Amino acid sequence: MNGKQRFRPVPGREVRVAISGRSGCGNTTVSRLLAETLGVTLINYTFRNIAAETGVSLADILEKAKTDFSYDKTVDTRQVELARQGSCVLGSRLAIWMLPEADLKVFLSASPRVRAERILRREGGTLEEILRFTEMRDQADSARYQELYRINNQDISAADLVVDTEQELPEAIVGRITEVLLERGLIAPV
């Protein structure tokens, strides 16, 4: 499928795609490209946004979020409310679980090392530091999601499509997603 091909939801139909995965899997990139391809709203409000808005470091936000669940509830509530307003791509760690009515639920995966290498390119530091931080973040996130929502983010059975992002470029992943949406009669070429 041509990466520059554009689509729109079929007339009279709203389309919601939920995309989840751990840090460094390509959630933000794939979600942004898919939203552009479909001409729909991108919803990707995260702890990173809270950090930028408040001037507090991401590491500090993550530390506070371990004991103060208001951070998670703020992010999750805002995302779901926005997603329910119309056609969108919701990209978040919990999207496939928090938006069960999504027309397509996609889970992106990659090995811890590849994820850390991507984060390193994006944010700098050393690979060892990023690997340790990412492992700590994964464990803290999983514990919080379980305690807050009884969601086991290791169980990806909620996903309609699981994609190993080590094997495909973001444009190819968007192509796979649009093919599924076309097969389901949810979108049409522009």
C-alpha positions, 0 to 999 in steps of 0.5 A: 500500500502506498504510504502517501495514500489517504483515507477517511472514515466512510460517510456517516461512520466514526472510526476509533483506533486504539494503539498501545505498547510500551515506551520505545515501541513506536506508539507515538510515531505510528499513531501520528502517521495513522491519524494523518493518513486517516485525517482524524484526530490524534489523541496522545496525552501522556505523563510526558505532556504533564511534565511539559505543562508543569515544568516537572521532569518526566522522572519526577512525574513517574516517581510521584505517579507511583503513589499518587494515582491522580496522574494516571486518572487525569491522563486516562480520563482525558484521553477516553473522553476525547476519544469518545467525541469522534473519529480518532487514533488513541495512542497510549499505554492503556488504549486497547484496554481503556477504549474497549469500543475501539473499532481496531485495537493494535498492540506494538511490541519490541525487545527491551534493548531495541526500545532502549536504543530508540529512547536513547536516540530520542532523549540521549543518555547512555544505553545502560541508564536507559535500559535500567530506567525502562525496566524500572518504568515497565515494572512500575507501570504494570504494578500501577495499572494492575492496582488502579484498573485491574489491567494486566498489560502483559496480557495483550489478548484484547488486541486485534492486531499485534505488530513487532515494530523491530520488523517493520517501519512505521509506514508499513505498520500504518499500511497494515492497519489501514488494510484491516480497516479497509477490509472491515469497511470502516474507511475509504480512499480519498 
